[in-house]
Amino acid sequence: MAEIVLYNYWRSSSSYRVRFALALKGLAYRYVAVNLLDKEQREVSHVSRSPTGYVPCIEIDGRSMIESVAIIELLDELFPDPPLYPRDQWQRARVRAMVELINAGIQPLQNLNVLERHSSDPKERIAWAKHFNERGLAALEQLMIANEADGICGHFAFGDALTAADLCLVPQLYGARRFGVELAHYPRVLAAGEAAAATKAGLAAAPEAQPDAVRS
Ligand SMILES: N[C@@H](CCC(=O)N[C@@H](CS)C(=O)NCC(=O)O)C(=O)O
């Protein structure tokens, strides 16, 4: 059994993706909390693990890795069951497009670092983040409509099996809700996200289920 350590934060969407992948693959791991509000991610001890100063960072048998999508792909290659990407090349590319739409097109624009740089006004930060969430989720809804037209239908983001697209979608919807996005405008996206979040792995990965979760 691999020895896995995950440096992460309960509310971090990128961390949530990796927790979801670990839970789906039934991999046990040691949870190390890095408190983003206390700026622990910018301390030398963390930056020496993760030069970006971000979470998540994973260690597998003493080898370290950053970037949630790269981590998800690594986990999928090391522990192939269940697979997180379809076998068919075109279908796999479509799942990757959904992943990147979130990973490159939404999440970086709402990252704490970017929001701090954008404005010191909390309302302005939320308006900015909400805008990019809405823009991205609208595009994702269109991708799901196009997939449907090609016969790719099911409970989840890409058919009836959980894929990396769900691993990114569920945390993104969690973030979008926090920014006040009206998710009913994206019915396919919302239904898929809710179905994936309700799975055993989705529930295990949820922010509220983590040891560092702050309960109000
Ligand atoms: N592309 C990176 C993004 C990681 C990232 O943005 N992490 C956020 C939390 S979701 C973070 O650590 N932010 C801390 C900061 O901005 O200081 C990944 O997918 O792992």
The ligand as an ORCA input file, in Angstrom:
! r2SCAN-3c Opt
* xyz 0 1
  N      -3.411     25.099    -10.518
  C      -3.293     24.805     -9.115
  C      -4.058     25.871     -8.348
  C      -3.882     25.714     -6.876
  C      -4.564     26.833     -6.140
  O      -4.978     27.831     -6.728
  N      -4.698     26.652     -4.839
  C      -5.336     27.664     -4.047
  C      -6.481     27.063     -3.230
  S      -7.719     26.374     -4.274
  C      -4.329     28.256     -3.083
  O      -3.514     27.542     -2.533
  N      -4.392     29.576     -2.886
  C      -3.575     30.226     -1.949
  C      -3.200     31.624     -2.335
  O      -3.697     32.151     -3.337
  O      -2.402     32.201     -1.608
  C      -3.847     23.403     -8.835
  O      -4.778     23.011     -9.532
  O      -3.341     22.721     -7.947
*
